[in-house]
Amino acid sequence: MSDKPQRRKKASHGDGTIYWSDAEGCYIGEISLGYRPDGSRNRPKVRGRTKAEVKDKFKQLKEDHANGIEPGDKYTVAQACRDFLARGLPRQEEGTVKGVAIHVNNHIIPGLGKAKLKRLTADDVDDFLSKKKTEVSTSYLGRILGTLRRVIRFAQRRNKVVRNVAELVEAPTAKEGRPSKAMTLEQGKLLVRKCRASREPWIYAYVALSMFTGVRTEEARPLKWEHTHLNPAKGERCSCRRVHKEDLPPHVEVWRSVRKKGDTKTEKSRRTIALPSYVVAILTDYAVKQFESRKRNNHEYENIIYVFGTRNDTVKDARNVARYFQAIVTDAEIEGEWVPRELRHTFVSWMSDQGASDELIADLVGHRKTSTTRTVYRHQLRPVITKGTDLLDGVFAEEFREAE
């Protein structure tokens, strides 16, 4: 063991000290990197089977120190993910945080969690994505990669790693996802009839508003009566409980959502939408039934805040709305699984069928760019012919006259 010194050798300034440890069965190196913020010496240790390996680690420590990166390579992808969830999403919506947590806990940590973040390579990320592409859709795989990039960017800001290898790769084509779909006019009429006969008046009003104005589900659920103007005639008390100073058409102000601080998805999403006459009639009738139901069941019935609120006047849970919506779709004998947001796709499809331009549809559904409308609703759009805000009135007028 003559080549394995038992005593430490004094090293030149900045070279560090290397010595053999019988207890650990390897070489141990110590190098001084100055002082920590609390004034204590920053003298990390590294281990290697040979002196050359220790010296290579010294070199890496010096480079990291020069770049302001935290020394050592024990920090894993899993630790980075957990730190990101704990501190990296302070302004995000609850739903966004839950989605990111699913990406992290169900995909990234099981697939890459044990890897040391500093040693993670682009090839590692590519291999991870290749394995996932048989499990998830292309769009979802892209979101997983986006989350991984955010995690590593967060670690970069915390001086844990120099570069973001996830930025060097692209998500491959994966499984084909379930495309959003739109109801045909006949399916829409079947749904309207079943909703009209429902014992829950709110579902009829909810479907009518969503299907014939294209509001998002996150905008419909927190809609308030103060933003709903069913009879805004000059000098008369409106459903918003105010008296308007000028004659206005019936409309809703889509200014709020269930997002953090109540903001809509984008600034352009804040919009005022005129209501078709039959939607006005449905909402007016529903307002009376809502008041009577609350009063009859000894719940708060004066100054009701939310159009589609619970019996305790809180915003309905999205999952409950989706569950009830699918149930009534099934009762209407409309095949397949449907979710409330597809009422918005239905609105776009019908508007396009009736000749509405991309620009008009983008304005009505609250898109900042028509390119968003064409990308998200590409299956629903038809060639452009003309425009108008009441194009669906004629299509459904006969249906609602039959109901009367």
Buried (B, 14 or more C-beta within 10 A) or exposed (E): EEEEEEEEEEBEEEBBBBBBEEEEEBBBBBBBBEEEEEEEEEBBBBBBEEBEBBBEBBEBBBEBBEEEBBBBBEBBBBBBBBBBBEEBBEEBBEEEBEBBBEBBBEBBBEBBBEBBBBEBEBEBBBBBBEEBBEEBBBEBBBBBBBBBBBBBBBBBEBEBBEEBBBBEBEBBEBBEEEEBBBBBBEBBBBBBBBBBEBEEBBBBBBBBBBBBBBBBBBBBBBBBBBBBBBBBBEEEEBBBEEEBEEEBEBBBBBBBBBBEEEBBBEEBBBBEBBBBBBBBBBBBEBBEBBEEBBEEEEEEBEEBBBBBBEEEBEBBEBEEBBEBBBEBBBBBEBEEEBBBBBBBBBBBBBBBBBBBBBEBBBBBBBBEEBEBBBEBBEEBBBEBEEBBBEBBBEBBEEBBEEEE
